[in-house]
Amino acid sequence: MNTYEAIPVAPASLPPPSVSFREAFNFWLKLGFISFGGPAGQIAIMHQELVENRRWISERRFLHALNYCMVLPGPEAQQLATYIGWLMHRTWGGIVAGALFVLPSLLILIGLSWLYIAFGNLPLVAGLFYGIKPAVTAIVLQAAHRIGSRALKNSALWAIAAASFVAIFTLDVPFPAIVAVAALIGYVGGRIAPDRFKIGGTHGNSEKSFGPALIDDDTPTPEHARFRWPGLIRIAVVGSLLWAVPMGMLAALYGWHGALTQMGWFFTKAALLTFGGAYAVLPYVYQGAVEHYNWLTPTQMIDGLALGETTPGPLIMVVAFVGFVGAYAKALFGPYSLFLAGAVAATLVTWFTFLPSFLFILAGGPLIETTHNDLKFTAPLTAITAAVVGVILNLAVFFGYHVLWPQGLGAHFDWISALIALVAAIALFRYKRNVIHVIAGCALAGLTLKLLLA
């Protein structure tokens, strides 16, 4: 197993000693259980551990890898872990780092999804989720604000965001179509008015130094990380087989229109549309899972996002909840194998959602390491990011509608949910409270109010 070599010396003056595969494995496993806080929190944890404390990689090399992951569709924190694991310990290092970033979350969500679907009608569980739903609405609204404040730098980008909101809210335009049109606008706009579509959003370079690193600024690229056409072709072939074989087996066993087959196909498409993070693709998941396939209800979708927010790992892991609930509710393996159906579906959708992320890193990493140039967003990606803001705002409106008017607009307005949502928004926007703390506080508030008003 090839690793970067370094002589064991005092940590403050010289690079740390070579990292064994086992030592790296233990770290990635630990990271999988502590990676709370969404992509920003997860990247901050990796930076503190890998750059500042352990000095496995330098600040500049860390940001160089992160800039590439920011360009890709998919969860950038998971891809960054895969990239660094691959850089240190070849292909298996990347696979282990990326898989352990996801596996704890998958196991936890399978357990939570089962508790939710099997015991969700109990007063205790119902009370907790009564408070969580308004908190999720505030969290999604904050996500729209956070991304918008970073992405909408001029009137052209504001117009794209507004148009995307109108398109998905009033015209029900599919999310892939919005992405395609935004990319086209960005491509044309970047040529006509380049100043309006200036590159932005990357993390840039940094001159910070925390001491000599194992993979330092001037550390030569190892042999396995050098770009070669045979290596790219080999990864493309293996990746295609890893997708085609399980998809073919599902189609042979259940038919193309079988629920598990359609889940695999649907979440493969979703994996390629996650520009802008998980919140950007959630409307697409909602359109397919709730409106088209009827795998779960709008309320269950909100609850699933709440569970995803409170577990470690990428937020896009909410797809495991969608798969579990869809297979469990439809009893795909019969009435006596409900948990098995849910667990299999959750595992399958996780496979098809994250497989592209591994291929992007293993195939593109050698080219990025060879160039060592800073990657920047193109004009189409700038426009896509602006469109994503409108899409996420639509998601917040959707959640707010189902939380504040649970029986529909013609029924009563839920003032208690509105108050909880307001308090959650103040905690997030004004006091910058942690998402998990907000969800926990709102869950307890919802349970208390439910018991008092029962």
Secondary structure, DSSP 8 states (H G I E B T S, - for coil): ----------TTTS------HHHHHHHHHHHHHH--SHHHHHHHHHIIIIIIIS-SB-HHHHHHHHHHHHHSSS-HHHHHHHHHHHHHHHHHHHHHHHHHHHHHHHHHHHHHHHHHHHHTTSHHHHHHHHHHHHHHHHHHHHHHHHHHHHH--SHHHHHHHHHHHHHHHTS---HHHHHHHHHHHHHHHHHH-GGGG-------------S--SB-TT----GGGS--HHHHHHHHHHHHHHHHHHHHHHHHHH-TTSHHHHHHHHHHHHHTT-TT-HHHHHHHHHIIIIIIS-SS-HHHHHHHHHHHHTSSS-GGGHHHHHHHHHHHHTTTT-TT-HHHHHHHHHHHHHHHHHHHHHHHHHHHHHHHHHH-------HHHHHHHHHHHHHHHHHHHHHHHHHHSTT-TTS---HHHHHHHHHHHHHHHTS---HHHHHHHHHHHHHHHHHHH-
